[in-house]
Amino acid sequence: MMMNNKSKLNLWDGHLFSEALRFLFPFIALYAIFAIVIWTLTFTGVVDFNPAGNIIAWHYYDMLYGFTFAALLGFILTAAPEWSDTAKISGRELFLIALAWMFCRLSFWFLEYISIYPAVISHLGLNFWLIWRVFPLLKNTMMKRLFWTILAQFLAQILFFTCYFELLDISLISVSRLASGIFVIMILQVLKPISMVIMNDSLERKNIDETFIPRPPRRRFAIFCILLFIISDFAIGNDMLVVSDELHAYISFAATAAILNILNDWHIKNAIFSSFAMPLYLIYWFMAIGFLIFGLDKLAIFDYLSDVNALLHARHLIFMGSISLAIFMVLLIAGRRHTGRSLNLPVKAKIALLSLIASVLSRGFLPIIYPNHVDLAYQLSATFWVLSFGLYLVEFSPYFWAKNQE
């Protein structure tokens, strides 16, 4: 009997359950592969997944509240205890969180067979638990403002299901776009502490006697412009406001300029030229170029952009392109630092990172440049995506199973 108790104790005290990222990051990578394969097969007609409502809205929803939300769980449940200097979230609690998230995904993919209600209850329940769990951890830290974005994405999730049940006359796709904008703002908030670590590490490695300090007014103004964009976009999509295409375009351009303005803090000699700093730098460029393309299309200066459905591709570049690259950088950086390893990328991880960047470029730019090969662009993007997260699993899974390096 004592041996059984000891074995149970050892299970929860093992390396895998010692903190959130060790147990959740592999699930994130696995689900990233699963989701993109299933959605690709769905859109090509191989898989018959057709829940009530707009299928594109459900695709948005899954990539946000399946893939992105899992990354939020892994990151915030690892970082918040560190920021607040409290005990790590680990052991049995961590295992139950993972089970809850997996039930959420199963209830989503089988909602056509078991009804929508298990998905609604489980998804909202897990999100509510996250808010309840992290508020005490964040409220007295430097990242306390992040809580309001976490709360906002929960409210957007509630709005999504409210509109699904037709309790409000609001389109599901507009709610999905609103939620994606909230997650982009969250990414900008999370990038602040991450960029401080990465850029100052790069400065130290290059023997540059300067300190990287991201200036809050620049980031806050960019967040304000993006918030203005997503609110106006949501209002236009539901005929709540009369906003001309010209005004919508100018708001997009303001977001472009504000995002690029953040990068003025990054231009410290050649510090951005490192394996970690450059991809973080690219996240801002993907957002900015997406907003730029969106604005140019809205102004109808170039007929070509309208002909190739540039708005769709610009949205993907702004939202899922930047979000997916940001998530992957978190997986890489936290996966190295929290397992006692230096910020040096092994070869497989470098190939994985380049593959993800290629996936974003294939999905965001190729359909605009080669409109006659849109399907090929999508297939290339999915292939690079699978390769990226597959290599991540191969390289990083052993890190999470073993004890930290000294």
Secondary structure, DSSP 8 states (H G I E B T S, - for coil): -HHHHHHHHHHHHSGGGSSHHHHHHHHHHHHHHHHHHHHHHHHTTSS----SS-HHHHHHHHIIIIIIHHHHHHHHHHHHHHHHT-----HHHHHHHHHHHHHHHHHHHTHHHH-SHHHHHHHHHHHHHHHHHHHHHHTTSTTTTHHHHHHHHHHHHHHHHHHHTTSS---HHHHHHHHHHHHHHHHHHHHHHHHHHHHHHHHHHTT--------HHHHHHHHHHHHHHHHHHHHHHTTSS---HHHHHHHHHHHHHHHHHHGGGG-STTTT-STTHHHHHHHHHHHHHHHHHHHHHHHT--HHHHHTTHHHHHHHIIIIIHHHHHHHHHHHHHHHHTTT--S---HHHHHHHHHHHHHHHHHHTHHHH-GGGHHHHHHHHHHHHHHHHHHHHHHHHHHHHS----
